[in-house]
Amino acid sequence: MTPQPTTAFPSPIALDAMPSFSDYEADAVGRGFDEVMERVWTPGTHVHTHGHPFAVEALMVDGELTLTIGDETRVLHRGDRFTLTHDQPHEELYGGEGAVYWVARRHAAD
């Protein structure tokens, strides 16, 4: 079987199909993520280029996030998704109303 390409910006979830947080959490844990949480960001927050010691899969719930990964920048809203690999450099800029997203993290095995 040929591996499927991955993208930092998977297709969005239809707004009428948005899961509840508990459903999102159960799905993520079932796929091997070890930490799931809601992140709330204040308006105008700018997080300069950085990485994390874990992989990320996130779903935008409210507000706006301008996310730059490599040379690709996207403006994300409710229903949009993004993924990051371990230590993948990225930059975040939160919109005028801030943002809320649900994030699943997969930490590296010890």
Biopython code that builds the backbone (N, CA, C, O; Angstrom):
import numpy as np
from Bio.PDB.StructureBuilder import StructureBuilder

atoms = [
    (1, "MET", "N", (0.838, -1.174, 0.000)),
    (1, "MET", "CA", (0.000, 0.000, 0.000)),
    (1, "MET", "C", (0.888, 1.244, 0.000)),
    (1, "MET", "O", (1.851, 1.326, 0.762)),
    (2, "THR", "N", (0.559, 2.206, -0.856)),
    (2, "THR", "CA", (1.310, 3.449, -0.940)),
    (2, "THR", "C", (0.868, 4.399, 0.162)),
    (2, "THR", "O", (-0.329, 4.626, 0.335)),
    (3, "PRO", "N", (1.820, 4.962, 0.914)),
    (3, "PRO", "CA", (1.424, 5.906, 1.962)),
    (3, "PRO", "C", (0.701, 7.104, 1.353)),
    (3, "PRO", "O", (1.074, 7.584, 0.282)),
    (4, "GLN", "N", (-0.323, 7.577, 2.033)),
    (4, "GLN", "CA", (-1.059, 8.747, 1.579)),
    (4, "GLN", "C", (-0.317, 10.004, 2.004)),
    (4, "GLN", "O", (0.226, 10.066, 3.107)),
    (5, "PRO", "N", (-0.293, 11.013, 1.124)),
    (5, "PRO", "CA", (0.360, 12.256, 1.524)),
    (5, "PRO", "C", (-0.402, 12.912, 2.667)),
    (5, "PRO", "O", (-1.620, 12.771, 2.779)),
    (6, "THR", "N", (0.314, 13.614, 3.497)),
    (6, "THR", "CA", (-0.333, 14.330, 4.594)),
    (6, "THR", "C", (-0.270, 15.815, 4.295)),
    (6, "THR", "O", (0.568, 16.258, 3.511)),
    (7, "THR", "N", (-1.133, 16.569, 4.903)),
    (7, "THR", "CA", (-1.147, 18.006, 4.717)),
    (7, "THR", "C", (-1.271, 18.682, 6.066)),
    (7, "THR", "O", (-1.873, 18.145, 6.995)),
    (8, "ALA", "N", (-0.695, 19.862, 6.158)),
    (8, "ALA", "CA", (-0.810, 20.630, 7.393)),
    (8, "ALA", "C", (-2.203, 21.225, 7.542)),
    (8, "ALA", "O", (-2.595, 21.639, 8.633)),
    (9, "PHE", "N", (-2.957, 21.266, 6.431)),
    (9, "PHE", "CA", (-4.293, 21.854, 6.439)),
    (9, "PHE", "C", (-5.292, 20.893, 5.798)),
    (9, "PHE", "O", (-5.667, 21.086, 4.641)),
    (10, "PRO", "N", (-5.731, 19.860, 6.524)),
    (10, "PRO", "CA", (-6.718, 18.923, 5.973)),
    (10, "PRO", "C", (-8.025, 19.644, 5.637)),
    (10, "PRO", "O", (-8.243, 20.778, 6.064)),
    (11, "SER", "N", (-8.876, 18.988, 4.882)),
    (11, "SER", "CA", (-10.176, 19.566, 4.521)),
    (11, "SER", "C", (-10.947, 19.958, 5.774)),
    (11, "SER", "O", (-10.884, 19.263, 6.788)),
    (12, "PRO", "N", (-11.678, 21.077, 5.706)),
    (12, "PRO", "CA", (-12.466, 21.494, 6.875)),
    (12, "PRO", "C", (-13.622, 20.546, 7.151)),
    (12, "PRO", "O", (-14.028, 19.765, 6.291)),
    (13, "ILE", "N", (-14.136, 20.630, 8.357)),
    (13, "ILE", "CA", (-15.329, 19.879, 8.749)),
    (13, "ILE", "C", (-16.531, 20.775, 8.478)),
    (13, "ILE", "O", (-16.516, 21.956, 8.826)),
    (14, "ALA", "N", (-17.571, 20.223, 7.861)),
    (14, "ALA", "CA", (-18.788, 20.995, 7.605)),
    (14, "ALA", "C", (-19.350, 21.497, 8.931)),
    (14, "ALA", "O", (-19.360, 20.772, 9.926)),
    (15, "LEU", "N", (-19.815, 22.741, 8.934)),
    (15, "LEU", "CA", (-20.285, 23.342, 10.183)),
    (15, "LEU", "C", (-21.436, 22.568, 10.802)),
    (15, "LEU", "O", (-21.569, 22.537, 12.026)),
    (16, "ASP", "N", (-22.274, 21.941, 9.977)),
    (16, "ASP", "CA", (-23.385, 21.161, 10.533)),
    (16, "ASP", "C", (-22.951, 19.777, 11.000)),
    (16, "ASP", "O", (-23.767, 19.000, 11.496)),
    (17, "ALA", "N", (-21.658, 19.468, 10.840)),
    (17, "ALA", "CA", (-21.132, 18.170, 11.275)),
    (17, "ALA", "C", (-20.080, 18.312, 12.372)),
    (17, "ALA", "O", (-19.368, 17.356, 12.677)),
    (18, "MET", "N", (-19.980, 19.495, 12.961)),
    (18, "MET", "CA", (-18.988, 19.711, 14.021)),
    (18, "MET", "C", (-19.281, 18.778, 15.192)),
    (18, "MET", "O", (-20.419, 18.700, 15.655)),
    (19, "PRO", "N", (-18.253, 18.068, 15.673)),
    (19, "PRO", "CA", (-18.459, 17.176, 16.816)),
    (19, "PRO", "C", (-18.551, 17.959, 18.123)),
    (19, "PRO", "O", (-18.189, 19.134, 18.181)),
    (20, "SER", "N", (-19.033, 17.304, 19.151)),
    (20, "SER", "CA", (-18.933, 17.869, 20.499)),
    (20, "SER", "C", (-17.485, 17.681, 20.955)),
    (20, "SER", "O", (-16.743, 16.895, 20.366)),
    (21, "PHE", "N", (-17.088, 18.401, 22.000)),
    (21, "PHE", "CA", (-15.732, 18.219, 22.509)),
    (21, "PHE", "C", (-15.516, 16.779, 22.951)),
    (21, "PHE", "O", (-14.462, 16.205, 22.677)),
    (22, "SER", "N", (-16.489, 16.186, 23.627)),
    (22, "SER", "CA", (-16.307, 14.810, 24.116)),
    (22, "SER", "C", (-16.147, 13.833, 22.956)),
    (22, "SER", "O", (-15.373, 12.882, 23.064)),
    (23, "ASP", "N", (-16.856, 14.043, 21.853)),
    (23, "ASP", "CA", (-16.684, 13.174, 20.682)),
    (23, "ASP", "C", (-15.314, 13.391, 20.044)),
    (23, "ASP", "O", (-14.658, 12.432, 19.638)),
    (24, "TYR", "N", (-14.884, 14.646, 19.955)),
    (24, "TYR", "CA", (-13.564, 14.961, 19.408)),
    (24, "TYR", "C", (-12.477, 14.289, 20.245)),
    (24, "TYR", "O", (-11.548, 13.681, 19.713)),
    (25, "GLU", "N", (-12.613, 14.412, 21.559)),
    (25, "GLU", "CA", (-11.637, 13.823, 22.482)),
    (25, "GLU", "C", (-11.596, 12.302, 22.349)),
    (25, "GLU", "O", (-10.515, 11.718, 22.268)),
    (26, "ALA", "N", (-12.749, 11.665, 22.326)),
    (26, "ALA", "CA", (-12.803, 10.201, 22.224)),
    (26, "ALA", "C", (-12.172, 9.722, 20.920)),
    (26, "ALA", "O", (-11.444, 8.730, 20.910)),
    (27, "ASP", "N", (-12.448, 10.423, 19.822)),
    (27, "ASP", "CA", (-11.865, 10.051, 18.534)),
    (27, "ASP", "C", (-10.347, 10.195, 18.570)),
    (27, "ASP", "O", (-9.630, 9.306, 18.111)),
    (28, "ALA", "N", (-9.855, 11.306, 19.109)),
    (28, "ALA", "CA", (-8.413, 11.546, 19.156)),
    (28, "ALA", "C", (-7.694, 10.511, 20.025)),
    (28, "ALA", "O", (-6.654, 9.985, 19.631)),
    (29, "VAL", "N", (-8.239, 10.225, 21.186)),
    (29, "VAL", "CA", (-7.636, 9.224, 22.077)),
    (29, "VAL", "C", (-7.646, 7.857, 21.394)),
    (29, "VAL", "O", (-6.681, 7.100, 21.499)),
    (30, "GLY", "N", (-8.725, 7.547, 20.702)),
    (30, "GLY", "CA", (-8.815, 6.280, 19.981)),
    (30, "GLY", "C", (-7.788, 6.149, 18.869)),
    (30, "GLY", "O", (-7.448, 5.038, 18.462)),
    (31, "ARG", "N", (-7.291, 7.280, 18.374)),
    (31, "ARG", "CA", (-6.269, 7.279, 17.318)),
    (31, "ARG", "C", (-4.865, 7.480, 17.873)),
    (31, "ARG", "O", (-3.928, 7.718, 17.111)),
    (32, "GLY", "N", (-4.707, 7.387, 19.201)),
    (32, "GLY", "CA", (-3.377, 7.390, 19.791)),
    (32, "GLY", "C", (-2.877, 8.710, 20.341)),
    (32, "GLY", "O", (-1.725, 8.795, 20.767)),
    (33, "PHE", "N", (-3.705, 9.740, 20.347)),
    (33, "PHE", "CA", (-3.291, 10.995, 20.974)),
    (33, "PHE", "C", (-3.401, 10.836, 22.484)),
    (33, "PHE", "O", (-4.321, 10.183, 22.976)),
    (34, "ASP", "N", (-2.468, 11.431, 23.219)),
    (34, "ASP", "CA", (-2.446, 11.217, 24.668)),
    (34, "ASP", "C", (-2.875, 12.434, 25.480)),
    (34, "ASP", "O", (-2.900, 12.374, 26.710)),
    (35, "GLU", "N", (-3.209, 13.525, 24.820)),
    (35, "GLU", "CA", (-3.655, 14.721, 25.526)),
    (35, "GLU", "C", (-4.594, 15.487, 24.598)),
    (35, "GLU", "O", (-4.258, 15.731, 23.439)),
    (36, "VAL", "N", (-5.763, 15.864, 25.097)),
    (36, "VAL", "CA", (-6.741, 16.616, 24.308)),
    (36, "VAL", "C", (-7.259, 17.752, 25.179)),
    (36, "VAL", "O", (-7.607, 17.541, 26.341)),
    (37, "MET", "N", (-7.310, 18.960, 24.617)),
    (37, "MET", "CA", (-7.732, 20.115, 25.410)),
    (37, "MET", "C", (-8.329, 21.191, 24.519)),
    (37, "MET", "O", (-8.212, 21.152, 23.295)),
    (38, "GLU", "N", (-8.973, 22.152, 25.170)),
    (38, "GLU", "CA", (-9.453, 23.341, 24.482)),
    (38, "GLU", "C", (-8.465, 24.463, 24.754)),
    (38, "GLU", "O", (-8.073, 24.690, 25.899)),
    (39, "ARG", "N", (-8.063, 25.163, 23.703)),
    (39, "ARG", "CA", (-7.171, 26.315, 23.846)),
    (39, "ARG", "C", (-7.954, 27.573, 23.497)),
    (39, "ARG", "O", (-8.645, 27.615, 22.480)),
    (40, "VAL", "N", (-7.848, 28.592, 24.332)),
    (40, "VAL", "CA", (-8.528, 29.868, 24.134)),
    (40, "VAL", "C", (-7.459, 30.957, 24.050)),
    (40, "VAL", "O", (-6.628, 31.091, 24.949)),
    (41, "TRP", "N", (-7.484, 31.731, 22.968)),
    (41, "TRP", "CA", (-6.472, 32.756, 22.734)),
    (41, "TRP", "C", (-7.112, 34.142, 22.701)),
    (41, "TRP", "O", (-8.190, 34.318, 22.132)),
    (42, "THR", "N", (-6.458, 35.112, 23.302)),
    (42, "THR", "CA", (-6.973, 36.478, 23.341)),
    (42, "THR", "C", (-6.740, 37.179, 22.002)),
    (42, "THR", "O", (-5.833, 36.811, 21.255)),
    (43, "PRO", "N", (-7.561, 38.191, 21.702)),
    (43, "PRO", "CA", (-7.438, 38.913, 20.436)),
    (43, "PRO", "C", (-6.036, 39.489, 20.232)),
    (43, "PRO", "O", (-5.423, 40.032, 21.151)),
    (44, "GLY", "N", (-5.553, 39.351, 18.998)),
    (44, "GLY", "CA", (-4.290, 39.958, 18.615)),
    (44, "GLY", "C", (-3.037, 39.270, 19.103)),
    (44, "GLY", "O", (-1.939, 39.763, 18.850)),
    (45, "THR", "N", (-3.156, 38.155, 19.789)),
    (45, "THR", "CA", (-1.963, 37.447, 20.267)),
    (45, "THR", "C", (-1.122, 37.002, 19.077)),
    (45, "THR", "O", (-1.645, 36.438, 18.116)),
    (46, "HIS", "N", (0.179, 37.257, 19.143)),
    (46, "HIS", "CA", (1.113, 36.849, 18.092)),
    (46, "HIS", "C", (2.165, 35.943, 18.727)),
    (46, "HIS", "O", (2.915, 36.368, 19.606)),
    (47, "VAL", "N", (2.210, 34.711, 18.279)),
    (47, "VAL", "CA", (3.196, 33.751, 18.769)),
    (47, "VAL", "C", (4.204, 33.545, 17.641)),
    (47, "VAL", "O", (3.900, 32.915, 16.628)),
    (48, "HIS", "N", (5.402, 34.082, 17.830)),
    (48, "HIS", "CA", (6.434, 34.021, 16.798)),
    (48, "HIS", "C", (6.843, 32.572, 16.523)),
    (48, "HIS", "O", (6.467, 31.660, 17.260)),
    (49, "THR", "N", (7.603, 32.378, 15.474)),
    (49, "THR", "CA", (7.978, 31.040, 15.015)),
    (49, "THR", "C", (8.558, 30.208, 16.157)),
    (49, "THR", "O", (9.463, 30.634, 16.873)),
    (50, "HIS", "N", (8.002, 29.005, 16.298)),
    (50, "HIS", "CA", (8.391, 28.085, 17.367)),
    (50, "HIS", "C", (7.957, 26.680, 16.959)),
    (50, "HIS", "O", (7.320, 26.502, 15.921)),
    (51, "GLY", "N", (8.295, 25.698, 17.760)),
    (51, "GLY", "CA", (7.862, 24.315, 17.566)),
    (51, "GLY", "C", (7.478, 23.724, 18.909)),
    (51, "GLY", "O", (7.662, 24.351, 19.952)),
    (52, "HIS", "N", (6.941, 22.506, 18.875)),
    (52, "HIS", "CA", (6.521, 21.828, 20.103)),
    (52, "HIS", "C", (7.109, 20.418, 20.144)),
    (52, "HIS", "O", (7.333, 19.818, 19.093)),
    (53, "PRO", "N", (7.364, 19.877, 21.340)),
    (53, "PRO", "CA", (7.893, 18.513, 21.457)),
    (53, "PRO", "C", (6.785, 17.459, 21.360)),
    (53, "PRO", "O", (6.856, 16.417, 22.012)),
    (54, "PHE", "N", (5.777, 17.730, 20.554)),
    (54, "PHE", "CA", (4.663, 16.801, 20.348)),
    (54, "PHE", "C", (4.022, 17.101, 18.997)),
    (54, "PHE", "O", (4.168, 18.199, 18.460)),
    (55, "ALA", "N", (3.317, 16.121, 18.459)),
    (55, "ALA", "CA", (2.544, 16.316, 17.229)),
    (55, "ALA", "C", (1.181, 16.881, 17.607)),
    (55, "ALA", "O", (0.685, 16.647, 18.709)),
    (56, "VAL", "N", (0.582, 17.625, 16.687)),
    (56, "VAL", "CA", (-0.678, 18.323, 16.944)),
    (56, "VAL", "C", (-1.681, 18.031, 15.838)),
    (56, "VAL", "O", (-1.332, 17.946, 14.660)),
    (57, "GLU", "N", (-2.926, 17.882, 16.247)),
    (57, "GLU", "CA", (-4.051, 17.865, 15.319)),
    (57, "GLU", "C", (-5.113, 18.742, 15.969)),
    (57, "GLU", "O", (-5.504, 18.489, 17.109)),
    (58, "ALA", "N", (-5.589, 19.771, 15.264)),
    (58, "ALA", "CA", (-6.492, 20.739, 15.894)),
    (58, "ALA", "C", (-7.687, 21.058, 15.004)),
    (58, "ALA", "O", (-7.629, 20.952, 13.779)),
    (59, "LEU", "N", (-8.770, 21.451, 15.665)),
    (59, "LEU", "CA", (-10.016, 21.840, 15.005)),
    (59, "LEU", "C", (-10.423, 23.213, 15.529)),
    (59, "LEU", "O", (-10.610, 23.393, 16.732)),
    (60, "MET", "N", (-10.559, 24.174, 14.629)),
    (60, "MET", "CA", (-11.007, 25.517, 15.007)),
    (60, "MET", "C", (-12.471, 25.471, 15.412)),
    (60, "MET", "O", (-13.305, 24.892, 14.716)),
    (61, "VAL", "N", (-12.773, 26.093, 16.556)),
    (61, "VAL", "CA", (-14.133, 26.111, 17.087)),
    (61, "VAL", "C", (-14.746, 27.508, 16.966)),
    (61, "VAL", "O", (-15.948, 27.641, 16.737)),
    (62, "ASP", "N", (-13.925, 28.544, 17.117)),
    (62, "ASP", "CA", (-14.446, 29.905, 17.082)),
    (62, "ASP", "C", (-13.301, 30.865, 16.786)),
    (62, "ASP", "O", (-12.142, 30.550, 17.055)),
    (63, "GLY", "N", (-13.616, 32.029, 16.237)),
    (63, "GLY", "CA", (-12.627, 33.067, 16.020)),
    (63, "GLY", "C", (-11.808, 32.859, 14.765)),
    (63, "GLY", "O", (-12.231, 32.194, 13.820)),
    (64, "GLU", "N", (-10.604, 33.458, 14.784)),
    (64, "GLU", "CA", (-9.746, 33.447, 13.597)),
    (64, "GLU", "C", (-8.289, 33.267, 14.009)),
    (64, "GLU", "O", (-7.820, 33.864, 14.978)),
    (65, "LEU", "N", (-7.591, 32.437, 13.254)),
    (65, "LEU", "CA", (-6.164, 32.189, 13.444)),
    (65, "LEU", "C", (-5.488, 32.250, 12.086)),
    (65, "LEU", "O", (-5.876, 31.539, 11.160)),
    (66, "THR", "N", (-4.476, 33.103, 11.969)),
    (66, "THR", "CA", (-3.619, 33.093, 10.788)),
    (66, "THR", "C", (-2.412, 32.254, 11.164)),
    (66, "THR", "O", (-1.638, 32.619, 12.049)),
    (67, "LEU", "N", (-2.257, 31.124, 10.482)),
    (67, "LEU", "CA", (-1.214, 30.153, 10.818)),
    (67, "LEU", "C", (-0.255, 30.016, 9.646)),
    (67, "LEU", "O", (-0.674, 29.786, 8.512)),
    (68, "THR", "N", (1.033, 30.159, 9.928)),
    (68, "THR", "CA", (2.061, 29.981, 8.909)),
    (68, "THR", "C", (2.878, 28.748, 9.263)),
    (68, "THR", "O", (3.438, 28.643, 10.354)),
    (69, "ILE", "N", (2.934, 27.816, 8.312)),
    (69, "ILE", "CA", (3.737, 26.599, 8.441)),
    (69, "ILE", "C", (4.614, 26.550, 7.200)),
    (69, "ILE", "O", (4.116, 26.409, 6.083)),
    (70, "GLY", "N", (5.922, 26.666, 7.400)),
    (70, "GLY", "CA", (6.820, 26.730, 6.253)),
    (70, "GLY", "C", (6.522, 27.980, 5.439)),
    (70, "GLY", "O", (6.488, 29.085, 5.980)),
    (71, "ASP", "N", (6.307, 27.803, 4.133)),
    (71, "ASP", "CA", (6.013, 28.955, 3.281)),
    (71, "ASP", "C", (4.521, 29.081, 2.972)),
    (71, "ASP", "O", (4.136, 29.804, 2.053)),
    (72, "GLU", "N", (3.681, 28.379, 3.736)),
    (72, "GLU", "CA", (2.234, 28.425, 3.515)),
    (72, "GLU", "C", (1.539, 29.105, 4.695)),
    (72, "GLU", "O", (1.741, 28.735, 5.851)),
    (73, "THR", "N", (0.725, 30.098, 4.381)),
    (73, "THR", "CA", (-0.052, 30.817, 5.388)),
    (73, "THR", "C", (-1.525, 30.659, 5.077)),
    (73, "THR", "O", (-1.949, 30.830, 3.934)),
    (74, "ARG", "N", (-2.300, 30.333, 6.091)),
    (74, "ARG", "CA", (-3.755, 30.188, 5.945)),
    (74, "ARG", "C", (-4.454, 30.950, 7.060)),
    (74, "ARG", "O", (-3.956, 31.038, 8.182)),
    (75, "VAL", "N", (-5.616, 31.497, 6.729)),
    (75, "VAL", "CA", (-6.491, 32.113, 7.722)),
    (75, "VAL", "C", (-7.569, 31.085, 8.039)),
    (75, "VAL", "O", (-8.336, 30.689, 7.162)),
    (76, "LEU", "N", (-7.622, 30.658, 9.295)),
    (76, "LEU", "CA", (-8.499, 29.564, 9.717)),
    (76, "LEU", "C", (-9.671, 30.082, 10.541)),
    (76, "LEU", "O", (-9.537, 31.018, 11.329)),
    (77, "HIS", "N", (-10.834, 29.442, 10.337)),
    (77, "HIS", "CA", (-12.073, 29.782, 11.051)),
    (77, "HIS", "C", (-12.744, 28.490, 11.512)),
    (77, "HIS", "O", (-12.216, 27.397, 11.304)),
    (78, "ARG", "N", (-13.904, 28.626, 12.136)),
    (78, "ARG", "CA", (-14.676, 27.482, 12.636)),
    (78, "ARG", "C", (-14.773, 26.384, 11.573)),
    (78, "ARG", "O", (-15.148, 26.636, 10.427)),
    (79, "GLY", "N", (-14.426, 25.164, 11.982)),
    (79, "GLY", "CA", (-14.483, 24.014, 11.089)),
    (79, "GLY", "C", (-13.178, 23.705, 10.386)),
    (79, "GLY", "O", (-13.001, 22.594, 9.885)),
    (80, "ASP", "N", (-12.248, 24.667, 10.335)),
    (80, "ASP", "CA", (-10.949, 24.423, 9.709)),
    (80, "ASP", "C", (-10.076, 23.592, 10.642)),
    (80, "ASP", "O", (-10.211, 23.642, 11.864)),
    (81, "ARG", "N", (-9.175, 22.827, 10.027)),
    (81, "ARG", "CA", (-8.280, 21.958, 10.795)),
    (81, "ARG", "C", (-6.835, 22.235, 10.415)),
    (81, "ARG", "O", (-6.546, 22.734, 9.327)),
    (82, "PHE", "N", (-5.928, 21.900, 11.339)),
    (82, "PHE", "CA", (-4.505, 21.952, 11.021)),
    (82, "PHE", "C", (-3.770, 20.870, 11.789)),
    (82, "PHE", "O", (-4.217, 20.419, 12.844)),
    (83, "THR", "N", (-2.632, 20.459, 11.238)),
    (83, "THR", "CA", (-1.781, 19.461, 11.879)),
    (83, "THR", "C", (-0.343, 19.974, 11.894)),
    (83, "THR", "O", (0.073, 20.741, 11.025)),
    (84, "LEU", "N", (0.395, 19.535, 12.893)),
    (84, "LEU", "CA", (1.815, 19.850, 13.008)),
    (84, "LEU", "C", (2.545, 18.586, 13.438)),
    (84, "LEU", "O", (2.049, 17.828, 14.272)),
    (85, "THR", "N", (3.710, 18.363, 12.875)),
    (85, "THR", "CA", (4.537, 17.250, 13.317)),
    (85, "THR", "C", (5.364, 17.700, 14.522)),
    (85, "THR", "O", (5.403, 18.887, 14.844)),
    (86, "HIS", "N", (6.027, 16.745, 15.187)),
    (86, "HIS", "CA", (6.909, 17.081, 16.314)),
    (86, "HIS", "C", (7.909, 18.149, 15.870)),
    (86, "HIS", "O", (8.546, 18.015, 14.825)),
    (87, "ASP", "N", (8.042, 19.199, 16.664)),
    (87, "ASP", "CA", (9.038, 20.252, 16.454)),
    (87, "ASP", "C", (8.891, 21.015, 15.139)),
    (87, "ASP", "O", (9.839, 21.682, 14.723)),
    (88, "GLN", "N", (7.742, 20.943, 14.472)),
    (88, "GLN", "CA", (7.554, 21.653, 13.205)),
    (88, "GLN", "C", (7.427, 23.161, 13.455)),
    (88, "GLN", "O", (6.536, 23.596, 14.184)),
    (89, "PRO", "N", (8.317, 23.957, 12.853)),
    (89, "PRO", "CA", (8.246, 25.403, 13.055)),
    (89, "PRO", "C", (6.948, 25.979, 12.474)),
    (89, "PRO", "O", (6.524, 25.605, 11.380)),
    (90, "HIS", "N", (6.337, 26.884, 13.219)),
    (90, "HIS", "CA", (5.112, 27.545, 12.768)),
    (90, "HIS", "C", (4.947, 28.853, 13.528)),
    (90, "HIS", "O", (5.553, 29.060, 14.579)),
    (91, "GLU", "N", (4.116, 29.732, 12.976)),
    (91, "GLU", "CA", (3.841, 31.035, 13.582)),
    (91, "GLU", "C", (2.334, 31.229, 13.653)),
    (91, "GLU", "O", (1.611, 30.837, 12.738)),
    (92, "GLU", "N", (1.858, 31.835, 14.741)),
    (92, "GLU", "CA", (0.422, 32.007, 14.971)),
    (92, "GLU", "C", (0.098, 33.480, 15.200)),
    (92, "GLU", "O", (0.806, 34.177, 15.926)),
    (93, "LEU", "N", (-0.984, 33.945, 14.570)),
    (93, "LEU", "CA", (-1.497, 35.291, 14.807)),
    (93, "LEU", "C", (-3.011, 35.178, 14.960)),
    (93, "LEU", "O", (-3.711, 34.765, 14.035)),
    (94, "TYR", "N", (-3.501, 35.549, 16.130)),
    (94, "TYR", "CA", (-4.924, 35.406, 16.438)),
    (94, "TYR", "C", (-5.672, 36.679, 16.085)),
    (94, "TYR", "O", (-5.171, 37.783, 16.300)),
    (95, "GLY", "N", (-6.888, 36.521, 15.536)),
    (95, "GLY", "CA", (-7.682, 37.628, 15.024)),
    (95, "GLY", "C", (-8.223, 38.556, 16.096)),
    (95, "GLY", "O", (-7.956, 38.390, 17.287)),
    (96, "GLY", "N", (-8.993, 39.541, 15.639)),
    (96, "GLY", "CA", (-9.519, 40.587, 16.497)),
    (96, "GLY", "C", (-10.494, 40.121, 17.553)),
    (96, "GLY", "O", (-10.757, 40.842, 18.516)),
    (97, "GLU", "N", (-11.040, 38.920, 17.391)),
    (97, "GLU", "CA", (-11.935, 38.355, 18.409)),
    (97, "GLU", "C", (-11.282, 37.199, 19.155)),
    (97, "GLU", "O", (-11.934, 36.509, 19.940)),
    (98, "GLY", "N", (-9.988, 36.990, 18.905)),
    (98, "GLY", "CA", (-9.316, 35.851, 19.515)),
    (98, "GLY", "C", (-9.684, 34.570, 18.785)),
    (98, "GLY", "O", (-10.168, 34.611, 17.654)),
    (99, "ALA", "N", (-9.458, 33.447, 19.424)),
    (99, "ALA", "CA", (-9.763, 32.160, 18.804)),
    (99, "ALA", "C", (-9.882, 31.078, 19.863)),
    (99, "ALA", "O", (-9.316, 31.168, 20.953)),
    (100, "VAL", "N", (-10.640, 30.053, 19.499)),
    (100, "VAL", "CA", (-10.772, 28.847, 20.316)),
    (100, "VAL", "C", (-10.572, 27.669, 19.379)),
    (100, "VAL", "O", (-11.173, 27.609, 18.306)),
    (101, "TYR", "N", (-9.722, 26.728, 19.789)),
    (101, "TYR", "CA", (-9.628, 25.476, 19.043)),
    (101, "TYR", "C", (-9.430, 24.323, 20.010)),
    (101, "TYR", "O", (-8.942, 24.490, 21.128)),
    (102, "TRP", "N", (-9.828, 23.140, 19.537)),
    (102, "TRP", "CA", (-9.596, 21.905, 20.278)),
    (102, "TRP", "C", (-8.346, 21.285, 19.697)),
    (102, "TRP", "O", (-8.191, 21.216, 18.478)),
    (103, "VAL", "N", (-7.461, 20.837, 20.554)),
    (103, "VAL", "CA", (-6.190, 20.304, 20.086)),
    (103, "VAL", "C", (-5.910, 18.948, 20.727)),
    (103, "VAL", "O", (-6.095, 18.748, 21.928)),
    (104, "ALA", "N", (-5.462, 18.036, 19.887)),
    (104, "ALA", "CA", (-5.012, 16.720, 20.344)),
    (104, "ALA", "C", (-3.496, 16.691, 20.176)),
    (104, "ALA", "O", (-2.970, 17.077, 19.133)),
    (105, "ARG", "N", (-2.806, 16.232, 21.205)),
    (105, "ARG", "CA", (-1.341, 16.168, 21.179)),
    (105, "ARG", "C", (-0.886, 14.725, 21.305)),
    (105, "ARG", "O", (-1.453, 13.935, 22.061)),
    (106, "ARG", "N", (0.152, 14.402, 20.543)),
    (106, "ARG", "CA", (0.788, 13.087, 20.645)),
    (106, "ARG", "C", (2.249, 13.331, 20.982)),
    (106, "ARG", "O", (3.028, 13.786, 20.144)),
    (107, "HIS", "N", (2.613, 13.019, 22.234)),
    (107, "HIS", "CA", (3.984, 13.223, 22.687)),
    (107, "HIS", "C", (4.869, 12.093, 22.182)),
    (107, "HIS", "O", (4.405, 10.980, 21.937)),
    (108, "ALA", "N", (6.143, 12.401, 22.033)),
    (108, "ALA", "CA", (7.098, 11.394, 21.577)),
    (108, "ALA", "C", (7.219, 10.288, 22.613)),
    (108, "ALA", "O", (7.129, 10.532, 23.816)),
    (109, "ALA", "N", (7.422, 9.082, 22.132)),
    (109, "ALA", "CA", (7.631, 7.951, 23.044)),
    (109, "ALA", "C", (8.968, 8.131, 23.755)),
    (109, "ALA", "O", (9.950, 8.562, 23.152)),
    (110, "ASP", "N", (8.994, 7.799, 25.034)),
    (110, "ASP", "CA", (10.242, 7.915, 25.811)),
    (110, "ASP", "C", (11.181, 6.779, 25.497)),
    (110, "ASP", "O", (12.276, 6.711, 26.055)),
]
sb = StructureBuilder()
sb.init_structure("model")
sb.init_model(0)
sb.init_chain("A")
sb.init_seg("    ")
for serial, (resi, resn, name, xyz) in enumerate(atoms, 1):
    if name == "N":
        sb.init_residue(resn, " ", resi, " ")
    sb.init_atom(name, np.array(xyz, "f"), 0.0, 1.0, " ", f" {name:<3s}", serial, name[0])
structure = sb.get_structure()
